[in-house]
Amino acid sequence: MNIPHIVIIGAGFGGLNVALQLRDAPVQITLIDKQNYHLFQPLLYQVAIAGLLPSQIAYPLRTIFRGQKNISFQLGEVTEINLEERYVSMNGSVIAYDYVVIAVGAETNFFGMDSIQRGGFQVKDIQKAVSTRNHLLRMFEQASREADAEKRRAMLTFVVVGGGPTGVETAGALAELIHHVMVKDFPNLKLNEARVILLEANDHLITPYPHELRHATFDLLRREQVEILLNTKLADFNGQTVTLGDGRQIATYTLIWTAGIKGAPMLDSLGVEQAGAGRVRVAPTLQLPQHPEVFVLGDAAYLLNGDGQPLPMLSTVAI
Ligand SMILES: Cc1cc2nc3c(=O)[nH]c(=O)nc-3n(C[C@H](O)[C@H](O)[C@H](O)COP(=O)(O)OP(=O)(O)OC[C@H]3O[C@@H](n4cnc5c(N)ncnc54)[C@H](O)[C@@H]3O)c2cc1C
């Protein structure tokens, strides 16, 4: 039977939903992802603060598609898409397509700050969220047996960079962890010495949200004793000291970077027009203008809304 072959790259919010919506369509689908699970990224910060286990936010793709007849899943990382000859390269072989859906998401953007990339912690995927969690728990353990007050305070100082939704959630959850959980688990530790500091380069938090929500978020974080430094840029982190743009320094072993993302690296190899943050410019139908058989969506795609603003990198947008 001559039915179209659709290759979907990425089983995040965008790719997963395309595959599910095509459940009954007369097509053959190959779904490719470098992980064999769908990850609910909005809850990664909970993994980072030991509130959830990784298995609670990652679901096996083969289980999701168990009953779907027109799909096969392949684990692997797509390294190249040949738009002219219509094939994708993966695991040393190639897969031809009639249509391809590129839903590869985004990765952390350090804006060229190597010291932050080396020394900072992240919450962008399971591995990074777990190393952040392990580091945080280690800091409390070490602080509990540290006699030097200055070192102990540094161990209990946590700097979160980026006042977007992820930074706000991470800082708030970390403050809750300290004041509601760790106070019980470490009764002899002076947790009134602990500090959660949120740095934001703008003059307000959560830019894409309405004014009232920004204010409510600010007040809520302050009530949770998060120190919010607005109009404050990060300049450097050497593993022991955070240096701010104005030269001020904060002694800490923990910097969590949530201040930027950019399109997944595979997008750079396409050789098509990219906009801010490396996202691929698409038509309102999500097709590439020169290649209507190619669709790009979710965090990987750049499309303006009715007000001339780029659609935000959010799961709801991807879906
Ligand atoms: C910590 C955090 C908190 C967030 N909180 C919220 C929130 O509260 N609300 C909200 O709406 N959004 C939130 N987001 C954003 C949301 O998760 C993303 O906008 C959404 O995941 C984008 O969906 P996507 O399908 O474009 O990409 P993703 O969901 O990132 O999926 C991309 C998939 O592509 C795969 N992939 C990438 N490159 C390749 C390759 N070369 N070969 C094969 N597979 C590849 C990846 O493994 C991944 O499975 C948050 C994100 C993070 C990181």
The ligand as a Gaussian input file, in Angstrom:
#p B3LYP/6-31G(d) Opt

LIG

0 1
 C       12.332000      23.207000      34.106000
 C       11.282000      23.558000      33.081000
 C       10.054000      24.008000      33.512000
 C        9.062000      24.336000      32.590000
 N        7.845000      24.749000      33.045000
 C        6.842000      24.958000      32.158000
 C        5.519000      25.279000      32.617000
 O        5.280000      25.398000      33.821000
 N        4.541000      25.440000      31.694000
 C        4.777000      25.297000      30.355000
 O        3.842000      25.401000      29.549000
 N        6.009000      25.008000      29.895000
 C        7.045000      24.824000      30.759000
 N        8.298000      24.516000      30.301000
 C        8.553000      24.527000      28.847000
 C        8.076000      23.257000      28.166000
 O        8.566000      22.126000      28.842000
 C        8.551000      23.287000      26.726000
 O        8.060000      24.446000      26.097000
 C        8.060000      22.067000      25.971000
 O        8.648000      20.912000      26.527000
 C        8.392000      22.169000      24.491000
 O        7.903000      21.040000      23.840000
 P        8.638000      20.487000      22.555000
 O        7.844000      19.338000      22.072000
 O        8.933000      21.592000      21.612000
 O       10.074000      20.006000      23.080000
 P       10.446000      19.002000      24.250000
 O        9.312000      18.724000      25.116000
 O       11.701000      19.546000      24.830000
 O       10.784000      17.666000      23.474000
 C       11.869000      17.559000      22.587000
 C       12.198000      16.101000      22.415000
 O       13.129000      15.969000      21.338000
 C       14.140000      15.039000      21.672000
 N       15.299000      15.375000      20.872000
 C       16.001000      16.533000      20.857000
 N       16.958000      16.506000      19.926000
 C       16.873000      15.286000      19.338000
 C       17.599000      14.665000      18.284000
 N       18.602000      15.283000      17.669000
 N       17.262000      13.399000      17.936000
 C       16.248000      12.752000      18.584000
 N       15.514000      13.309000      19.568000
 C       15.830000      14.563000      19.929000
 C       14.322000      15.233000      23.180000
 O       14.867000      14.076000      23.762000
 C       12.889000      15.496000      23.641000
 O       12.227000      14.324000      24.023000
 C        9.318000      24.203000      31.204000
 C       10.570000      23.743000      30.772000
 C       11.551000      23.430000      31.698000
 C       12.883000      22.927000      31.227000

